[in-house]
């Protein structure tokens, strides 16, 4: 029996740099996991390849997938569907490969409800981390700026409660290292390895 | 408010090499955590220093500590008490320092019941890991040897279910690296950092 792979979900607020961190992870550790390619109904841009950049599908095909329960998560942006096809993810996981998803927070919550043993990583903006210092210097910022920043921070912290780990994206290479520690460590969790040990005994 | 430190409990079956791994961790990463010194009623050996090697106490003093709820865990071996005084552990945790305990499996279960947010690491013997190969070669071992080995493995796997992580002690430096990944990763858990983020907002 092949040990099932681990689903790693990288998400975070808009503009936090999810795509950059994901690209750096693929460049540095791409041999250790598979990156899940999204499905979309938008037109390919010049140079984009079906099955490499995206799975390009018609609106009807995409909606058929949804109807058949074939999407792990999906959403609509600017009139087009974007989502993660369940089939390829399951195929890679069943082959024992870890799969990385880099998706928006709404999509991540859809995945959370379906894959209870996934690893959910919330990338946080560095300005959340230095917020305390800004508040201490409150006198130097006007109160409207502070109130707006506080509101945004509050929303981001609320999102964070749905995740397993919070990783500050202060520097891309540091964020990538932190995520690598998380992945290495999650592979040692008793809940994940117990089956393997029990299989060693050759018992049910 | 100082962020509270993390309690790291290193345990595992007798003879797995807990002490060696703990010493290697202290030597390599000793600046990053405090090692909890045990309390005992046994006599100091030549060269052993009270408060450095052990806290040496009389039987009456030790039993007073137990009666006052002052022991995080304790056990008796060969007529002497050994245990972890709660006071020093709490003091270090409250100062924001991570604390490492290296204790027997029975003690670890006492700690588990008292410190729900501790990190519990089970060190596994490498022969558990290579058991499958041994079983595959069953013809070369006699069946009594195999049965005994299987029974020991079964007991060790049962113990493991009470822990968060399973770390194979195949090589001491590799085991230490794995534990370091676990510690780094646990510091990023949302459940541990959420307070810090909320404190940044200066709200209750």
Interface residues (C-beta under 8 A of the other chain):
Chain A: X122 X124 X128 X129 X131 X132 X135 X150 X153 X154 X157 X160 X161 X163 X164 X165 X166 X167 X178 X181 X182 X184 X185 X186 X188 X189 X190 X193 X194 X197 X198 X199 X200 X201 X202
Chain B: X122 X124 X128 X129 X131 X132 X135 X150 X153 X154 X157 X160 X161 X163 X164 X165 X166 X167 X178 X181 X182 X184 X185 X186 X188 X189 X190 X193 X194 X197 X198 X199 X200 X201 X202
